[in-house]
Amino acid sequence: MKKIIIKMLAGILILTVVLTGAIYLFLQQDQFGKTPSGARLERIQKSPNYRDGQFQNLSFTPDLAEGVSYFKVLKEFIFDKSKRIKPESVLPSVKSDLLHLDPNEDLLVWFGHSSYFMQIDGRTMLVDPVFSGAASPVSFTTPSFAGSDVYSVEDFPAIDYLFISHDHWDHLDYETILKLKSKVKTVITGLGTGEHFETWGYDLSKIKEKDWDEEVNLGDGFVVNITPGRHFSGRGLSRNRAMWASFVLQTPTKKIFLGGDSGYDTHFKKIGDKFGPFDLVLLECGQYNYNWKYIHMMPEEVAQAAEDLQAKKLMPVHWAKFALGQHDWDEPIIRVTKASKLKNLPLVTPVIGEVVNLNEDKVFPAWWEKVK
């Protein structure tokens, strides 16, 4: 019996070593990027938002809500099948010709989740593009919804400004970023995320990475202020080594807020008081859950955040492409639509790929009501 126990323990030890080695090798893949080092790390360590070896939110932000365990979250993900987290039918979409847009028009095109293209005052911008068909290092775990991947990198013109809010897989997509390399003129992102771009072959001169409350003057009336969010970062086992951010984009004729992932907090009101009103705010609305209520807003909070920002129009994003939360796929837009009506706040809700003229006031049909 003693020999059997020894053999069992030896087998467990060998299995543990093999699994540990496999995980280590898996995490060494280029798609995971790298944590900041050298001069970049020295700059990060001087940030007022960096303490105890990582970036910190303005308010105390636990990973999970009070009384919630990781076991509970895992159990719900595995066993709770009561929600329609994915649409049964193909999402409607429009394939617009982005290579031959009128340069004199101010436009926006949404690609599902948090990816969108803008052309404003003659400049082109792309935000958090994910066109690989998945939102994780293991593609089969988070595939995109059918109908949400009608665009590829080849469909885009040259991009003047590529905005990356943070380095999570559903916002910073390795495959997409590599393919965009020859098209992108300038990358604008939070402090530390530039390490990934350098690792993936981007020229350092193209990367503008900033801390909260810093500014990038792009010339000719284009200015970007990097502003806070309430979230976290990380592509592997190390968390919060790079900054998560939102952006105030000021062009010669427009002022737009690019929200990035965030839980609700007082920073929205402060940004609105300092930079508002905004012609349009794009806020993450989806993949929320009470279990992690501090890092993603509920739809009603999204409407409140838009009001705090002094928004003239709200475009809810972070939905209709990936199932990363335990809610019906269309619940975010249903709830935020109801909440926005109570505040008389106009919504911008195009189908994927539809060209939105930013100088027009359009009432968008509730296209999601026709999707099973």
Order of alpha helices (4+ residues) and beta strands (2+ residues): alpha-alpha-beta-beta-alpha-beta-beta-beta-beta-alpha-beta-alpha-beta-beta-beta-beta-beta-alpha-beta-alpha-beta-alpha-beta
